């Protein structure tokens, strides 16, 4: 990943390049921002630039031995930590056990979400974390001398997924970092990271990508027509992952849409038996997808409420979602919108606490009968 491959974020690119050229590289940076804004691509381009033997004023050279190794993410001084799912069957319990799958995903599509990574591990129904054992691995790696005499760079993707034991050991590393070691923490929810870790990092906030940059990339790289690319960029709202999902068939998003529509219709029609079957169907998806579905429902309730304002610029929906909203949005109004959102938040909390999913979703569907009539 080069800086030129990072979509938008020109000011941040200049800042990172300037830090390297002026010798002001912080030993620990927290790169945070919403999903799909290019945090990992920025970290990869930054790490490559730091390690490059002949960097230019704008990017890495691309031809030195370091850059050649970065092309396949096999540089010996580049280390990764990321959430994984333990597999007793295959005896996989540390990040290096999944490093081939990780490199494949990052090199082929650096803009991806946790769900994409779960699919790559074939563990989409499990909850991924960075296990305690990983702290021993990173200590071992960073205790070694740099293979090429430069910086040792450790990229930690989603540090909010750190096991508490691992987080505490990482804290000690940040307090007393090994010589010429750089930590790049990439987070979407920094508020749940240990405050002591946050206090030892320099924070870099990555904003949403500008719509023009997303539209231009869709046109140049994916051959999307100009009018369609502008529409997709608006719907993506600064999230390039959403833009990619809009131009590629995404089975999960289509399934979530169908389930949402089905629930609203069944609840309005008070079809209790069918609602029970619906609850069982959602409960069979696995907890990570259940949580993602509830997030999708929250987004759809918000979009349908805003749809009533008749201001297209404020809505971020696909054509199918907008078509449904044209009929459904009157049922989401100031009398019930907060109640629906509260029930969705409560259902999400219960799923995270491992409450029986069938009970959670059936209870929510029953409450929707009352809320939709308000």
C-alpha positions as CSV (number, residue, x, y, z in Angstrom):
1,X,0.0,0.0,0.0
2,X,1.4,3.4,-1.1
3,X,0.1,6.8,-0.1
4,X,-1.1,7.3,-3.6
5,X,-3.4,4.3,-3.2
6,X,-5.1,5.8,-0.1
7,X,-8.4,7.4,-1.1
8,X,-8.6,11.1,-0.2
9,X,-7.1,12.1,3.2
10,X,-4.5,14.4,1.6
11,X,-3.9,16.5,4.7
12,X,-3.2,13.4,6.8
13,X,-0.8,12.0,4.2
14,X,1.1,15.2,4.2
15,X,1.3,15.2,8.0
16,X,2.6,11.6,8.2
17,X,5.2,12.2,5.5
18,X,6.4,15.4,7.2
19,X,6.8,13.5,10.5
20,X,9.1,11.0,8.9
21,X,11.1,13.6,7.0
22,X,11.6,15.8,10.1
23,X,12.4,12.8,12.3
24,X,9.4,13.3,14.6
25,X,7.9,9.8,14.4
26,X,5.9,9.1,17.6
27,X,6.6,5.7,19.2
28,X,2.8,5.1,19.5
29,X,0.0,6.5,17.4
30,X,-3.7,5.8,17.7
31,X,-5.2,6.1,14.3
32,X,-9.0,6.3,14.8
33,X,-12.1,7.1,12.9
34,X,-15.3,5.5,11.5
35,X,-15.4,2.4,9.4
36,X,-14.2,2.6,5.8
37,X,-12.2,5.9,5.9
38,X,-8.9,4.3,5.2
39,X,-7.2,3.9,8.6
40,X,-5.4,0.6,7.8
41,X,-4.4,1.8,4.3
42,X,-2.9,4.9,5.9
43,X,-1.0,2.9,8.5
44,X,0.4,0.5,5.8
45,X,1.5,3.4,3.6
46,X,3.0,5.1,6.6
47,X,4.9,2.0,7.7
48,X,6.2,1.4,4.2
49,X,7.4,5.0,3.9
50,X,9.2,4.8,7.3
51,X,11.0,1.6,6.1
52,X,11.7,2.7,2.6
53,X,15.4,3.2,1.7
54,X,14.8,5.9,-0.9
55,X,11.5,7.7,-0.2
56,X,10.5,10.6,-2.4
57,X,8.8,13.8,-1.1
58,X,5.4,12.2,-1.7
59,X,5.7,8.5,-1.4
60,X,7.8,5.4,-1.0
61,X,10.1,4.5,-3.9
62,X,8.5,1.1,-4.6
63,X,11.8,-0.5,-5.8
64,X,14.1,-0.8,-2.8
65,X,14.3,-4.2,-1.0
66,X,12.1,-3.0,1.8
67,X,9.3,-1.9,-0.6
68,X,9.5,-5.2,-2.5
69,X,8.9,-7.0,0.8
70,X,6.1,-4.7,1.7
71,X,4.3,-5.6,-1.6
72,X,3.5,-8.9,0.0
73,X,3.6,-7.7,3.7
74,X,6.5,-10.1,4.4
75,X,8.9,-7.5,5.8
76,X,10.7,-9.1,8.8
77,X,10.3,-5.9,10.9
78,X,6.6,-5.5,10.2
79,X,4.3,-7.2,12.7
80,X,0.5,-7.5,13.0
81,X,-1.9,-8.0,15.8
82,X,-5.6,-8.5,14.9
83,X,-8.7,-10.2,16.3
84,X,-8.9,-13.9,15.7
85,X,-11.1,-16.9,16.6
86,X,-9.5,-19.8,18.4
87,X,-9.8,-23.1,16.5
88,X,-9.3,-26.2,18.6
89,X,-9.7,-28.3,15.5
90,X,-6.8,-26.6,13.7
91,X,-4.9,-25.5,16.8
92,X,-5.0,-21.8,15.8
93,X,-4.7,-19.5,18.7
94,X,-2.4,-16.6,17.7
95,X,-2.3,-14.1,14.9
96,X,0.5,-15.8,13.1
97,X,-1.7,-18.8,12.6
98,X,-3.9,-16.7,10.4
99,X,-1.1,-14.6,8.8
100,X,-1.6,-16.1,5.3
101,X,-5.3,-15.3,5.3
102,X,-4.6,-11.8,6.7
103,X,-2.0,-11.0,4.0
104,X,-4.3,-12.2,1.3
105,X,-7.2,-10.0,2.4
106,X,-5.1,-6.9,3.1
107,X,-3.2,-7.0,-0.2
108,X,-6.2,-7.8,-2.3
109,X,-8.7,-5.4,-0.6
110,X,-7.2,-3.1,2.1
111,X,-10.6,-1.5,2.7
112,X,-12.5,-4.1,4.7
113,X,-14.5,-4.6,7.9
114,X,-14.4,-7.0,10.8
115,X,-17.1,-9.0,9.1
116,X,-15.0,-9.4,5.9
117,X,-12.1,-10.6,8.1
118,X,-14.4,-13.1,9.9
119,X,-15.5,-14.5,6.6
120,X,-11.9,-14.8,5.5
121,X,-11.2,-16.9,8.6
122,X,-14.4,-18.8,8.0
123,X,-15.5,-17.9,11.5
124,X,-18.4,-15.4,10.7
125,X,-20.6,-16.7,13.6
126,X,-17.9,-16.3,16.3
127,X,-16.8,-13.3,18.3
128,X,-13.1,-12.5,17.5
129,X,-10.7,-11.0,20.0
130,X,-7.0,-10.5,20.4
131,X,-6.2,-13.3,22.9
132,X,-4.0,-13.1,26.0
133,X,-1.4,-15.4,24.4
134,X,-0.7,-12.8,21.7
135,X,1.0,-10.6,24.3
136,X,3.8,-13.2,24.6
137,X,4.1,-13.3,20.9
138,X,4.6,-9.6,20.4
139,X,7.0,-9.4,23.4
140,X,9.1,-12.1,21.7
141,X,9.1,-10.4,18.3
142,X,10.0,-7.0,19.6
143,X,12.7,-8.3,21.9
144,X,14.7,-9.2,18.7
145,X,16.9,-6.8,16.9
146,X,15.7,-5.2,13.7
147,X,16.5,-7.5,10.8
148,X,17.4,-4.6,8.5
149,X,18.6,-2.0,11.0
150,X,15.6,0.2,10.8
151,X,12.4,0.6,12.8
152,X,10.3,-2.4,14.1
153,X,6.7,-1.6,13.3
154,X,3.8,-3.2,15.0
155,X,0.3,-2.6,13.5
156,X,-2.5,-3.4,15.9
157,X,-5.9,-3.6,14.1
158,X,-8.9,-3.0,16.4
159,X,-7.1,-2.7,19.8
160,X,-10.6,-2.4,21.4
161,X,-10.7,-6.2,20.9
162,X,-7.7,-6.8,23.1
163,X,-8.1,-9.3,25.9
164,X,-7.5,-7.6,29.3
165,X,-4.3,-9.5,30.0
166,X,-3.0,-8.6,26.5
167,X,-4.0,-5.0,27.0
168,X,-2.1,-4.8,30.2
169,X,1.1,-6.2,28.7
170,X,0.8,-3.9,25.7
171,X,0.5,-1.0,28.2
172,X,3.9,-2.0,29.7
173,X,5.4,-2.0,26.2
174,X,4.0,1.4,25.5
175,X,5.4,2.7,28.7
176,X,8.9,1.3,28.0
177,X,9.1,0.6,24.3
178,X,12.0,-1.4,22.9
179,X,14.5,0.7,20.9
180,X,13.4,1.9,17.5
181,X,9.9,0.4,17.9
182,X,6.7,2.0,16.5
183,X,3.2,1.0,17.5
184,X,0.3,1.9,15.1
185,X,-3.1,1.2,16.8
186,X,-6.0,1.3,14.4
187,X,-9.4,1.8,16.2
188,X,-13.0,2.4,15.4
189,X,-14.1,2.5,19.0
190,X,-11.3,4.2,21.0
191,X,-13.6,5.0,23.9
192,X,-13.5,1.4,25.0
193,X,-9.7,1.1,25.0
194,X,-8.0,1.2,28.3
195,X,-7.6,4.9,29.3
196,X,-3.9,4.2,30.3
197,X,-3.2,3.0,26.8
198,X,-4.9,6.0,25.3
199,X,-2.9,8.3,27.4
200,X,0.4,6.8,26.0
201,X,-0.5,7.3,22.4
202,X,-0.6,10.2,20.0
203,X,-4.1,10.4,18.6
204,X,-4.7,10.9,14.8
205,X,-8.4,11.3,13.9
206,X,-9.2,10.2,10.3
207,X,-12.4,11.9,9.0
208,X,-14.9,10.6,6.5
209,X,-13.7,10.5,2.9
210,X,-15.0,13.3,0.7
211,X,-17.8,12.2,-1.7
212,X,-15.8,13.5,-4.7
213,X,-12.9,11.3,-3.9
214,X,-15.1,8.2,-3.6
215,X,-16.9,9.0,-6.8
216,X,-13.7,9.5,-8.7
217,X,-12.2,6.2,-7.4
218,X,-15.4,4.3,-8.4
219,X,-15.1,5.8,-11.9
220,X,-11.4,5.3,-12.4
221,X,-10.8,1.9,-10.7
222,X,-14.2,0.2,-11.0
223,X,-15.6,1.7,-14.2
224,X,-18.8,3.0,-12.6
225,X,-20.7,5.6,-14.6
226,X,-20.4,9.2,-13.4
227,X,-24.0,9.7,-12.4
228,X,-24.1,6.3,-10.6
229,X,-20.8,6.9,-8.8
230,X,-22.1,10.2,-7.4
231,X,-25.2,8.5,-6.1
232,X,-23.2,5.7,-4.5
233,X,-20.7,8.2,-3.0
234,X,-23.5,10.1,-1.3
235,X,-25.1,6.9,0.0
236,X,-21.7,5.7,1.3
237,X,-21.4,8.9,3.4
238,X,-17.6,8.8,3.6
239,X,-17.3,5.1,4.0
240,X,-15.5,3.4,1.1
241,X,-16.5,-0.1,2.3
242,X,-20.1,0.9,1.9
243,X,-19.4,2.2,-1.6
244,X,-17.8,-1.2,-2.5
245,X,-20.7,-3.1,-1.1
246,X,-23.0,-1.0,-3.2
247,X,-21.3,-1.9,-6.5
248,X,-20.8,-5.6,-5.6
249,X,-23.6,-8.0,-4.6
250,X,-23.6,-8.2,-0.9
251,X,-25.6,-11.2,0.4
252,X,-25.6,-10.1,4.1
253,X,-26.9,-6.6,3.3
254,X,-29.6,-8.0,1.0
255,X,-30.6,-10.6,3.7
256,X,-30.7,-7.9,6.4
257,X,-33.0,-5.7,4.2
258,X,-35.3,-8.7,3.5
259,X,-35.5,-9.5,7.2
260,X,-36.2,-5.9,8.2
261,X,-39.0,-5.6,5.6
262,X,-40.4,-8.9,6.7
263,X,-40.4,-7.9,10.4
264,X,-42.1,-4.6,9.8
265,X,-44.9,-6.2,7.7
266,X,-45.5,-9.1,10.0
267,X,-45.6,-6.8,13.1
268,X,-48.0,-4.4,11.4
269,X,-50.2,-7.3,10.4
270,X,-49.9,-8.9,13.9
271,X,-49.0,-12.3,12.5
272,X,-47.7,-13.8,15.7
273,X,-46.9,-17.3,14.4
274,X,-44.9,-16.0,11.5
275,X,-43.1,-13.5,13.8
276,X,-42.0,-16.5,16.0
277,X,-40.6,-18.2,12.9
278,X,-38.9,-15.0,11.9
279,X,-37.3,-14.8,15.3
280,X,-36.0,-18.3,14.9
281,X,-34.5,-17.5,11.5
282,X,-32.6,-14.5,12.9
283,X,-31.4,-16.5,15.9
284,X,-29.8,-19.1,13.6
285,X,-27.5,-16.5,12.0
286,X,-24.9,-16.4,14.8
287,X,-24.3,-13.6,17.3
288,X,-21.9,-11.4,15.2
289,X,-24.5,-11.3,12.3
290,X,-27.3,-10.7,14.8
291,X,-25.5,-7.7,16.2
292,X,-24.8,-6.4,12.6
293,X,-28.5,-6.9,11.8
294,X,-29.6,-4.8,14.8
295,X,-27.2,-2.1,13.7
296,X,-28.7,-2.3,10.2
297,X,-32.2,-2.0,11.7
298,X,-31.1,1.1,13.6
299,X,-29.8,2.7,10.4
300,X,-33.0,1.9,8.6
301,X,-35.2,3.4,11.3
302,X,-33.1,6.5,11.3
303,X,-33.2,6.8,7.4
304,X,-37.0,6.2,7.3
305,X,-37.6,8.9,10.0
306,X,-35.4,11.4,8.0
307,X,-37.2,10.4,4.8
308,X,-40.3,12.1,6.1
309,X,-38.5,15.4,5.9
310,X,-38.5,15.2,2.1
311,X,-34.8,16.3,1.9
312,X,-33.0,13.8,-0.3
313,X,-29.5,15.1,0.7
314,X,-30.1,13.9,4.3
315,X,-30.8,10.3,3.2
316,X,-28.3,7.5,2.6
317,X,-30.1,4.6,1.2
318,X,-29.9,2.2,-1.8
319,X,-32.6,2.2,-4.5
320,X,-34.4,-0.8,-2.9
321,X,-34.2,0.8,0.6
322,X,-35.6,4.1,-0.7
323,X,-38.4,2.3,-2.6
324,X,-39.5,0.6,0.7
325,X,-39.1,3.9,2.6
326,X,-41.5,5.6,0.3
327,X,-44.3,3.4,1.7
328,X,-43.0,2.6,5.2
329,X,-41.6,5.9,6.4
330,X,-45.0,7.4,7.6
331,X,-45.0,4.6,10.3
332,X,-41.7,6.0,11.8
333,X,-42.5,9.3,13.4
334,X,-41.8,11.5,16.4
335,X,-44.2,9.5,18.5
336,X,-42.4,6.2,18.2
337,X,-38.9,6.7,16.7
338,X,-37.1,6.9,20.1
339,X,-39.1,3.9,21.4
340,X,-38.0,1.8,18.5
341,X,-34.4,2.9,18.8
342,X,-34.4,2.2,22.5
343,X,-35.8,-1.3,21.9
344,X,-33.1,-2.0,19.3
345,X,-30.4,-0.8,21.6
346,X,-31.7,-3.1,24.4
347,X,-31.9,-6.1,22.1
348,X,-28.3,-5.4,21.0
349,X,-27.2,-5.3,24.6
350,X,-28.9,-8.6,25.4
351,X,-27.3,-10.3,22.4
352,X,-23.9,-9.1,23.6
353,X,-24.7,-10.6,27.0
354,X,-25.5,-13.9,25.4
355,X,-29.2,-13.8,26.2
356,X,-31.2,-16.4,24.3
357,X,-31.5,-14.9,20.8
358,X,-34.9,-16.4,20.0
359,X,-36.4,-14.7,23.1
360,X,-34.6,-11.4,22.3
361,X,-35.9,-11.2,18.7
362,X,-39.4,-12.5,19.4
363,X,-39.7,-10.0,22.3
364,X,-38.6,-7.2,20.1
365,X,-41.0,-8.2,17.3
366,X,-43.9,-8.2,19.7
367,X,-43.0,-4.7,20.9
368,X,-43.0,-3.5,17.3
369,X,-46.7,-4.3,17.0
370,X,-47.4,-1.6,19.6
371,X,-44.8,0.9,18.4
372,X,-45.8,0.8,14.8
373,X,-49.4,1.8,15.7
374,X,-48.3,4.9,17.5
